C-alpha cells in the first residue's frame, strides 16, 4: 500500500515512472512470505533441473560405454 501511495504522489508531481525506484525498507509480512515461497520454489526447480541433467549425462555415458564394449 505504501508503494502505491508513493507512486501516486510521484504521478501528481509529474515524475515519470521510469528511473524512479520505489522501494520500502521491508515488505508486508504476507508479501514477504510469498517472496520467500517463490525463492524456495525456484531453488527446488534449479535442483531438480540439475538432477535431470545429471541423469541424462549418466544415460549418455552408459550408452557410450555399451557402444564401446560392443565394438
C-alpha positions in Angstrom: 0.0 0.0 0.0 2.9 2.3 0.8 4.4 1.8 -2.7 1.1 2.6 -4.4 0.7 5.8 -2.3 4.3 6.9 -3.2 3.7 6.1 -6.9 0.6 8.3 -7.0 2.5 11.1 -5.3 5.1 10.9 -7.9 2.5 10.9 -10.7 0.8 14.0 -9.2 4.2 15.8 -9.3 4.7 14.9 -12.9 7.6 12.4 -12.4 8.0 9.6 -14.9 7.7 6.1 -13.6 10.9 5.1 -15.4 14.0 5.7 -13.4 12.2 6.1 -10.1 12.8 3.2 -7.8 10.0 2.9 -5.3 11.3 0.7 -2.5 10.3 0.3 1.1 12.6 -0.9 3.9 10.6 -4.1 4.3 7.7 -5.9 2.6 4.3 -6.5 4.2 4.6 -9.9 6.0 2.3 -11.6 3.6 4.3 -10.4 0.6 7.5 -11.4 2.4 6.1 -14.9 2.8 5.2 -15.1 -0.9 8.6 -13.8 -1.8 10.2 -16.5 0.4 8.0 -19.2 -1.1 8.9 -18.1 -4.6 12.6 -18.1 -3.8 12.4 -21.6 -2.2 10.4 -22.9 -5.2 13.0 -21.5 -7.6 15.8 -23.2 -5.7 13.9 -26.6 -5.8 13.3 -26.1 -9.5 17.0 -25.5 -10.1 17.9 -28.5 -8.1 15.5 -30.7 -10.0 16.8 -29.4 -13.3 20.4 -30.2 -12.2 19.2 -33.7 -11.2 17.6 -34.2 -14.7 20.8 -33.1 -16.4 22.9 -35.5 -14.2 20.5 -38.4 -15.0 20.7 -37.7 -18.8 24.5 -37.4 -18.6 24.6 -40.8 -16.8 22.3 -42.3 -19.5 24.6 -40.9 -22.3 27.7 -42.2 -20.5 26.0 -45.6 -20.1 25.0 -45.7 -23.8 28.5 -44.8 -24.9 30.0 -47.5 -22.6 27.7 -50.1 -24.1 28.6 -49.0 -27.7 32.3 -49.1 -26.9 32.1 -52.5 -25.3 30.1 -53.9 -28.3 32.6 -52.8 -30.9 
